[in-house]
């Protein structure tokens, strides 16, 4: 069943929509959640919450890219759980490290809100990603969207962890320069 047919099931308020979503994208959503949470039960809960949130949003929303739509919902739910756990002194690991790495080039929320609207930031990031070589873009997205470990990325791209680390470092520096040029100032 293609994405538009699944979305049509949501609009018809058919419970088959959730079953078809789980069948086609359940493993993907679980992977997104598990890279952040590193816990089977919490990841399963996050995926189930993704289905519920999708049910609540469609209709009226009609996503153009259903896979990305589900990934974004799952990721946001998982990051919310992660924040809750770290506030309770639980969690840790790869997610904290990834967020720390990105802090080098992205300004604080107050500065961002004053300097540019959220939509402009998304446009800048999309242009930046589109201009990257395909492999660099994939590595960057694996690290900072899917929160994969350096070891996982190195294994999947058949390179050393050091090489992955260098690619990510250089890419973050390029992003930092672009953000500064566009009005996002980062004060260390």
C-alpha positions as CSV (number, residue, x, y, z in Angstrom):
1,X,0.0,0.0,0.0
2,X,1.5,3.4,-0.9
3,X,1.6,6.4,1.4
4,X,-1.3,8.3,-0.3
5,X,-3.5,5.2,0.2
6,X,-2.5,5.0,3.9
7,X,-3.2,8.7,4.3
8,X,-6.6,8.2,2.7
9,X,-7.4,5.6,5.4
10,X,-6.6,8.2,8.0
11,X,-9.0,10.6,6.3
12,X,-11.7,7.9,6.2
13,X,-11.0,7.4,10.0
14,X,-10.3,3.7,9.3
15,X,-8.3,1.9,12.0
16,X,-6.6,0.0,9.2
17,X,-4.6,3.2,8.8
18,X,-2.6,2.5,12.0
19,X,-2.1,-1.1,11.1
20,X,-0.8,-0.2,7.6
21,X,1.4,2.5,9.1
22,X,2.8,0.0,11.5
23,X,3.4,-2.6,8.8
24,X,5.2,-0.2,6.5
25,X,7.0,2.1,8.9
26,X,7.0,0.5,12.4
27,X,10.6,-0.7,12.1
28,X,11.7,2.7,10.9
29,X,10.0,4.5,13.7
30,X,11.4,2.1,16.2
31,X,14.9,2.7,14.9
32,X,14.5,6.4,15.2
33,X,13.3,6.2,18.8
34,X,15.8,3.5,19.8
35,X,18.8,5.6,18.6
36,X,17.7,8.3,21.1
37,X,16.3,6.3,24.0
38,X,18.5,3.1,23.9
39,X,15.7,1.3,25.6
40,X,13.3,-1.3,24.0
41,X,10.2,-0.6,26.1
42,X,10.5,3.2,25.9
43,X,11.1,2.9,22.1
44,X,8.0,0.8,21.7
45,X,6.0,3.2,23.7
46,X,7.3,6.1,21.6
47,X,6.3,4.3,18.4
48,X,2.8,3.7,19.7
49,X,2.5,7.3,20.7
50,X,3.6,8.2,17.2
51,X,0.6,6.3,15.8
52,X,-1.7,8.1,18.2
53,X,-0.3,11.5,17.4
54,X,-0.5,10.7,13.6
55,X,-4.2,9.6,14.1
56,X,-4.9,12.9,15.9
57,X,-3.2,15.1,13.2
58,X,-4.5,13.4,10.1
59,X,-6.9,14.9,9.2
60,X,-6.7,17.9,8.9
61,X,-2.9,17.6,8.0
62,X,-2.0,15.9,4.8
63,X,1.7,15.2,4.8
64,X,3.6,15.3,1.5
65,X,6.3,12.9,2.7
66,X,4.7,10.5,5.1
67,X,7.9,8.7,6.1
68,X,9.6,12.0,7.1
69,X,6.4,13.1,8.8
70,X,6.4,9.9,11.0
71,X,10.1,10.2,11.6
72,X,9.8,13.8,12.8
73,X,6.9,12.9,15.2
74,X,8.8,9.8,16.5
75,X,12.0,11.8,16.9
76,X,10.3,14.7,18.8
77,X,8.5,12.2,21.1
78,X,11.7,10.4,21.8
79,X,13.6,13.6,22.5
80,X,10.8,14.6,24.9
81,X,11.2,11.3,26.8
82,X,15.0,11.7,26.7
83,X,14.7,15.2,28.3
84,X,12.4,13.8,30.9
85,X,14.8,11.0,31.8
86,X,17.9,13.2,31.9
87,X,16.0,15.7,34.1
88,X,15.5,12.7,36.5
89,X,19.2,11.9,36.2
90,X,18.5,8.9,33.9
91,X,19.6,8.4,30.4
92,X,22.9,9.7,29.0
93,X,25.0,8.3,26.2
94,X,24.9,9.1,22.5
95,X,22.1,11.7,22.6
96,X,23.8,14.0,25.0
97,X,27.1,13.7,23.1
98,X,25.3,14.6,19.8
99,X,23.6,17.6,21.2
100,X,26.9,18.8,22.7
101,X,28.6,18.5,19.4
102,X,25.9,20.6,17.6
103,X,26.1,23.2,20.4
104,X,29.4,24.3,18.9
105,X,27.7,25.8,15.9
106,X,24.1,26.6,16.8
107,X,23.4,29.6,19.0
108,X,21.2,29.6,22.1
109,X,17.4,29.7,21.7
110,X,17.2,33.3,22.8
111,X,19.7,34.4,20.2
112,X,18.0,32.4,17.5
113,X,14.5,33.7,18.3
114,X,15.8,37.3,18.2
115,X,18.0,36.8,15.1
116,X,15.7,34.9,12.7
117,X,12.4,33.1,12.4
118,X,12.3,29.3,12.8
119,X,11.3,29.0,9.1
120,X,14.4,30.8,7.9
121,X,16.6,28.5,10.0
122,X,15.0,25.5,8.4
123,X,15.5,26.9,4.9
124,X,19.2,27.6,5.7
125,X,19.7,24.1,7.0
126,X,18.0,22.6,4.0
127,X,20.1,24.6,1.6
128,X,23.2,23.6,3.5
129,X,22.3,19.9,3.4
130,X,21.5,20.1,-0.3
131,X,24.9,21.5,-1.1
132,X,26.8,18.8,0.8
133,X,28.3,15.8,-1.1
134,X,25.9,12.8,-0.9
135,X,28.0,10.8,1.5
136,X,28.8,13.7,3.8
137,X,25.0,14.5,3.9
138,X,24.2,10.9,4.8
139,X,26.8,10.8,7.5
140,X,25.7,14.2,8.9
141,X,22.0,13.1,8.9
142,X,22.8,9.7,10.5
143,X,24.6,11.5,13.3
144,X,22.4,14.5,13.9
145,X,18.9,13.4,12.8
146,X,19.0,9.6,13.6
147,X,21.6,10.0,16.5
148,X,23.7,7.1,15.3
149,X,26.9,6.4,17.1
150,X,30.2,7.0,15.4
151,X,30.8,3.3,15.5
152,X,27.6,2.5,13.7
153,X,28.2,5.2,11.0
154,X,31.8,4.0,10.5
155,X,30.6,0.4,10.1
156,X,27.9,1.3,7.7
157,X,30.1,3.6,5.5
158,X,33.1,1.2,5.7
159,X,35.5,3.8,7.2
160,X,37.2,4.4,10.5
161,X,35.6,6.2,13.4
162,X,38.4,8.8,13.1
163,X,37.4,9.5,9.5
164,X,33.8,9.9,10.5
165,X,34.7,12.2,13.3
166,X,36.8,14.4,10.9
167,X,34.0,14.6,8.4
168,X,31.5,15.6,11.1
169,X,33.9,18.2,12.6
170,X,34.5,19.8,9.2
171,X,30.8,19.8,8.3
172,X,29.9,21.4,11.6
173,X,32.4,24.1,11.0
174,X,31.0,24.8,7.6
175,X,27.5,24.9,9.1
176,X,28.7,27.3,11.8
177,X,30.2,29.7,9.2
178,X,27.0,29.7,7.2
179,X,24.9,30.3,10.3
180,X,27.1,33.2,11.3
181,X,27.0,34.7,7.9
182,X,23.2,34.4,7.9
183,X,22.9,36.2,11.2
184,X,23.2,33.5,13.8
185,X,26.0,34.5,16.1
186,X,27.6,31.9,18.4
187,X,29.4,33.2,21.4
188,X,31.7,30.7,23.1
